[in-house]
C-alpha cells in the first residue's frame, strides 16, 4: 500500500500533538475559563443577588426581578457549561445568542450605550463554538444513547 493510501485510512486526530497545537489548546481553554469567570462573577452574580445596579436596569426595561433572575441564571448556566467538555460548544453558541439579545436591548432601550460590549463578547464565543465543534457530535451521541 502506498504512503498516501495508508495515511488516508488513518483516523484524523482533532487535537494536534505538535507543540503549537498544544499551546493553542491551552490558550483556548484559558479563554474559556476567563469567559466563564466573567459570566459567572461579573455578569450573573450581580443579577442573582439583586445588586442595585442590575435591578435598576431591569426595572427600567420593565422586566423586573423575574427577568433579572432568568438572565442571571442563563448566564451562570452558560458559564458552567463552558467548562464542561461535552457542553462547551453549545454553551458558547447559547451565550452568543444571549449576547445578540443584549445587543438588541442596548440599541433599542439604551440608545446604543455600551452596545459594543455584547458584540465584543461574541467574537471569542464564536471562536470557542467553532474550535470545540467536535464536542457537539459527542453531545449528540450521548443524548441518543440516553434516549
C-alpha positions as YAML, in Angstrom:
chain: A
units: angstrom
residues:
- id: 1
  name: UNK
  ca: [0.00, 0.00, 0.00]
- id: 2
  name: UNK
  ca: [1.36, 3.44, -0.86]
- id: 3
  name: UNK
  ca: [2.09, 6.03, 1.79]
- id: 4
  name: UNK
  ca: [-0.78, 8.28, 0.67]
- id: 5
  name: UNK
  ca: [-3.24, 5.39, 0.76]
- id: 6
  name: UNK
  ca: [-2.04, 4.42, 4.23]
- id: 7
  name: UNK
  ca: [-2.37, 7.98, 5.50]
- id: 8
  name: UNK
  ca: [-5.85, 8.25, 4.00]
- id: 9
  name: UNK
  ca: [-7.03, 5.29, 6.08]
- id: 10
  name: UNK
  ca: [-5.64, 6.60, 9.36]
- id: 11
  name: UNK
  ca: [-8.13, 8.33, 11.63]
- id: 12
  name: UNK
  ca: [-7.88, 12.10, 11.71]
- id: 13
  name: UNK
  ca: [-6.94, 13.31, 15.14]
- id: 14
  name: UNK
  ca: [-8.75, 16.54, 16.01]
- id: 15
  name: UNK
  ca: [-6.23, 17.53, 18.64]
- id: 16
  name: UNK
  ca: [-2.78, 18.28, 17.25]
- id: 17
  name: UNK
  ca: [0.16, 16.67, 19.01]
- id: 18
  name: UNK
  ca: [2.56, 19.44, 17.96]
- id: 19
  name: UNK
  ca: [3.79, 21.99, 20.49]
- id: 20
  name: UNK
  ca: [1.94, 24.72, 18.56]
- id: 21
  name: UNK
  ca: [-1.30, 22.72, 18.73]
- id: 22
  name: UNK
  ca: [-0.80, 22.11, 22.43]
- id: 23
  name: UNK
  ca: [-0.29, 25.84, 23.06]
- id: 24
  name: UNK
  ca: [-3.41, 26.62, 21.06]
- id: 25
  name: UNK
  ca: [-5.47, 24.15, 23.11]
- id: 26
  name: UNK
  ca: [-4.13, 25.64, 26.35]
- id: 27
  name: UNK
  ca: [-4.86, 29.18, 25.15]
- id: 28
  name: UNK
  ca: [-8.38, 28.21, 24.13]
- id: 29
  name: UNK
  ca: [-9.01, 26.53, 27.48]
- id: 30
  name: UNK
  ca: [-7.68, 29.65, 29.22]
- id: 31
  name: UNK
  ca: [-10.07, 31.79, 27.19]
- id: 32
  name: UNK
  ca: [-12.95, 29.52, 28.18]
- id: 33
  name: UNK
  ca: [-12.01, 29.82, 31.85]
- id: 34
  name: UNK
  ca: [-11.69, 33.61, 31.58]
- id: 35
  name: UNK
  ca: [-15.09, 33.95, 29.90]
- id: 36
  name: UNK
  ca: [-16.67, 31.55, 32.40]
- id: 37
  name: UNK
  ca: [-15.34, 33.66, 35.27]
- id: 38
  name: UNK
  ca: [-16.59, 36.84, 33.59]
- id: 39
  name: UNK
  ca: [-20.10, 35.47, 33.03]
- id: 40
  name: UNK
  ca: [-20.35, 33.91, 36.49]
- id: 41
  name: UNK
  ca: [-18.83, 36.67, 38.62]
- id: 42
  name: UNK
  ca: [-19.18, 39.96, 36.73]
- id: 43
  name: UNK
  ca: [-22.41, 39.31, 34.88]
- id: 44
  name: UNK
  ca: [-24.57, 36.65, 36.55]
- id: 45
  name: UNK
  ca: [-23.73, 37.28, 40.20]
- id: 46
  name: UNK
  ca: [-24.99, 40.89, 40.35]
- id: 47
  name: UNK
  ca: [-28.27, 39.74, 38.81]
- id: 48
  name: UNK
  ca: [-28.66, 36.73, 41.08]
- id: 49
  name: UNK
  ca: [-28.00, 38.73, 44.26]
- id: 50
  name: UNK
  ca: [-30.23, 41.57, 43.00]
- id: 51
  name: UNK
  ca: [-27.46, 44.15, 43.16]
- id: 52
  name: UNK
  ca: [-28.98, 47.63, 42.78]
- id: 53
  name: UNK
  ca: [-27.06, 48.27, 39.53]
- id: 54
  name: UNK
  ca: [-28.65, 45.21, 37.93]
- id: 55
  name: UNK
  ca: [-32.09, 45.67, 39.49]
- id: 56
  name: UNK
  ca: [-32.37, 49.27, 38.26]
- id: 57
  name: UNK
  ca: [-31.62, 48.29, 34.69]
- id: 58
  name: UNK
  ca: [-34.21, 45.50, 34.63]
- id: 59
  name: UNK
  ca: [-36.81, 47.70, 36.31]
- id: 60
  name: UNK
  ca: [-36.14, 50.39, 33.70]
- id: 61
  name: UNK
  ca: [-36.77, 47.81, 30.99]
- id: 62
  name: UNK
  ca: [-39.97, 46.71, 32.69]
- id: 63
  name: UNK
  ca: [-38.69, 43.17, 33.12]
- id: 64
  name: UNK
  ca: [-38.48, 43.31, 36.91]
- id: 65
  name: UNK
  ca: [-36.82, 40.76, 39.11]
- id: 66
  name: UNK
  ca: [-38.15, 37.76, 37.16]
- id: 67
  name: UNK
  ca: [-36.29, 38.88, 34.02]
- id: 68
  name: UNK
  ca: [-33.19, 39.72, 36.03]
- id: 69
  name: UNK
  ca: [-33.06, 36.32, 37.75]
- id: 70
  name: UNK
  ca: [-33.77, 34.50, 34.48]
- id: 71
  name: UNK
  ca: [-30.96, 36.23, 32.59]
- id: 72
  name: UNK
  ca: [-28.62, 35.74, 35.57]
- id: 73
  name: UNK
  ca: [-29.44, 32.03, 35.74]
- id: 74
  name: UNK
  ca: [-28.88, 31.63, 31.99]
- id: 75
  name: UNK
  ca: [-25.52, 33.38, 32.22]
- id: 76
  name: UNK
  ca: [-24.45, 31.24, 35.18]
- id: 77
  name: UNK
  ca: [-25.54, 28.05, 33.41]
- id: 78
  name: UNK
  ca: [-23.60, 29.13, 30.32]
- id: 79
  name: UNK
  ca: [-20.52, 29.91, 32.40]
- id: 80
  name: UNK
  ca: [-20.58, 26.48, 33.99]
- id: 81
  name: UNK
  ca: [-21.27, 24.74, 30.68]
- id: 82
  name: UNK
  ca: [-18.27, 26.48, 29.07]
- id: 83
  name: UNK
  ca: [-16.10, 24.42, 31.42]
- id: 84
  name: UNK
  ca: [-17.75, 21.06, 30.68]
- id: 85
  name: UNK
  ca: [-16.10, 19.50, 27.60]
- id: 86
  name: UNK
  ca: [-19.22, 17.94, 26.10]
- id: 87
  name: UNK
  ca: [-21.20, 21.20, 26.51]
- id: 88
  name: UNK
  ca: [-18.55, 23.79, 25.66]
- id: 89
  name: UNK
  ca: [-19.53, 24.47, 22.03]
- id: 90
  name: UNK
  ca: [-23.26, 24.55, 22.73]
- id: 91
  name: UNK
  ca: [-22.64, 26.84, 25.70]
- id: 92
  name: UNK
  ca: [-20.64, 29.24, 23.56]
- id: 93
  name: UNK
  ca: [-23.44, 29.31, 20.96]
- id: 94
  name: UNK
  ca: [-26.10, 29.86, 23.63]
- id: 95
  name: UNK
  ca: [-24.13, 32.67, 25.26]
- id: 96
  name: UNK
  ca: [-23.64, 34.21, 21.80]
- id: 97
  name: UNK
  ca: [-27.40, 34.18, 21.29]
- id: 98
  name: UNK
  ca: [-27.81, 35.82, 24.69]
- id: 99
  name: UNK
  ca: [-25.31, 38.49, 23.63]
- id: 100
  name: UNK
  ca: [-27.27, 39.14, 20.43]
- id: 101
  name: UNK
  ca: [-30.29, 39.77, 22.65]
- id: 102
  name: UNK
  ca: [-28.24, 42.04, 24.90]
- id: 103
  name: UNK
  ca: [-27.06, 43.97, 21.84]
- id: 104
  name: UNK
  ca: [-30.63, 44.45, 20.61]
- id: 105
  name: UNK
  ca: [-31.74, 45.64, 24.05]
- id: 106
  name: UNK
  ca: [-28.87, 48.11, 24.36]
- id: 107
  name: UNK
  ca: [-29.61, 49.51, 20.91]
- id: 108
  name: UNK
  ca: [-33.37, 49.83, 21.42]
- id: 109
  name: UNK
  ca: [-33.74, 50.66, 25.10]
- id: 110
  name: UNK
  ca: [-30.48, 52.44, 25.90]
- id: 111
  name: UNK
  ca: [-29.79, 54.26, 22.61]
- id: 112
  name: UNK
  ca: [-26.71, 52.14, 21.98]
- id: 113
  name: UNK
  ca: [-24.89, 52.93, 25.23]
- id: 114
  name: UNK
  ca: [-22.37, 50.12, 25.79]
- id: 115
  name: UNK
  ca: [-23.69, 48.27, 22.71]
- id: 116
  name: UNK
  ca: [-20.15, 47.24, 21.75]
- id: 117
  name: UNK
  ca: [-19.74, 45.05, 24.85]
- id: 118
  name: UNK
  ca: [-22.01, 42.19, 23.74]
- id: 119
  name: UNK
  ca: [-20.56, 42.34, 20.22]
- id: 120
  name: UNK
  ca: [-17.02, 42.11, 21.59]
- id: 121
  name: UNK
  ca: [-18.00, 39.08, 23.69]
- id: 122
  name: UNK
  ca: [-19.49, 37.30, 20.67]
- id: 123
  name: UNK
  ca: [-16.06, 37.13, 18.98]
- id: 124
  name: UNK
  ca: [-14.33, 34.81, 21.50]
- id: 125
  name: UNK
  ca: [-17.56, 32.86, 22.00]
- id: 126
  name: UNK
  ca: [-17.78, 32.21, 18.25]
- id: 127
  name: UNK
  ca: [-14.14, 31.10, 18.27]
- id: 128
  name: UNK
  ca: [-14.84, 28.64, 21.08]
- id: 129
  name: UNK
  ca: [-18.02, 27.35, 19.40]
- id: 130
  name: UNK
  ca: [-16.12, 26.73, 16.17]
- id: 131
  name: UNK
  ca: [-12.93, 25.31, 17.69]
- id: 132
  name: UNK
  ca: [-14.82, 22.97, 20.01]
- id: 133
  name: UNK
  ca: [-17.46, 21.97, 17.44]
- id: 134
  name: UNK
  ca: [-16.46, 18.29, 17.68]
- id: 135
  name: UNK
  ca: [-18.00, 18.26, 21.16]
- id: 136
  name: UNK
  ca: [-21.41, 18.75, 19.51]
- id: 137
  name: UNK
  ca: [-21.15, 15.27, 17.99]
- id: 138
  name: UNK
  ca: [-20.14, 13.88, 21.37]
- id: 139
  name: UNK
  ca: [-23.15, 15.55, 22.98]
- id: 140
  name: UNK
  ca: [-25.48, 14.23, 20.28]
- id: 141
  name: UNK
  ca: [-24.17, 10.68, 20.74]
- id: 142
  name: UNK
  ca: [-24.60, 10.99, 24.50]
- id: 143
  name: UNK
  ca: [-28.19, 12.23, 24.15]
- id: 144
  name: UNK
  ca: [-29.06, 9.47, 21.65]
- id: 145
  name: UNK
  ca: [-27.58, 6.84, 23.92]
- id: 146
  name: UNK
  ca: [-29.69, 8.07, 26.85]
- id: 147
  name: UNK
  ca: [-32.90, 8.28, 24.81]
...
